[in-house]
């Protein structure tokens, strides 16, 4: 494996993780620094709903160790409300805030809804050149009509990654195959799962070993073609994303920090 493969979860602020992941008694203000002892990256969902203040973003950076990486979602104002049109002002404000992370800024995820279909290709084609060169952009399509050679070539021309998503929108078989033809120097993966009814995030409720083994095989190939891989697990994938992320790490031959070890580390502070 040549690429650095970073595995984490989608978010960190879950009270249900106290006990099964965070040591008992962990306060919400301590979730992020404790999380960062187990994983070296996280996907931030809150930026989808609003552009964060510079103070908030600096706080994230200050509470995590050197080498940690944040993947931020592009705000829905840009992707879902303005649909990539006439959005230069919020895009600039968002990137300014994101840069407060400094070297801890990972890729930016542009999540496009199922109703953002291929007819919106002109908007996408006009938006991609406006992304500053210091921003690594990953694009998630939730309409299978986008998956074609022309769109892949467009992403490749702008060094944007196709977000590889294990979810209900595009068949897993298709996504696994696309892992072998990256469109950017980095790769971005998301394990969402098909069951959005899961409400208990404290434990694994579905055995996803078979799916993770299939993804691991592709990841090992993908890691030979890019310089860095970012992958994030959602709680809905199997019920408790920290456990799924650790399972992925073990399958990849990476050391996995168990919850008991986090409890031991807490005594040092």
PyMOL commands that set and color helices and strands:
alter all, ss='L'
color gray80, all
select helices_A, chain A and resi 15-17+28-35+46-48+54-62+76-81+88-104+118-128+144-146+149-157+172-178+209-222+235-238+241-251+259-266
alter helices_A, ss='H'
color red, helices_A
select strands_A, chain A and resi 4-10+41-44+69-73+105-112+137-141+161-162+164-166+186-191+228-233
alter strands_A, ss='S'
color yellow, strands_A
deselect
rebuild
show_as cartoon
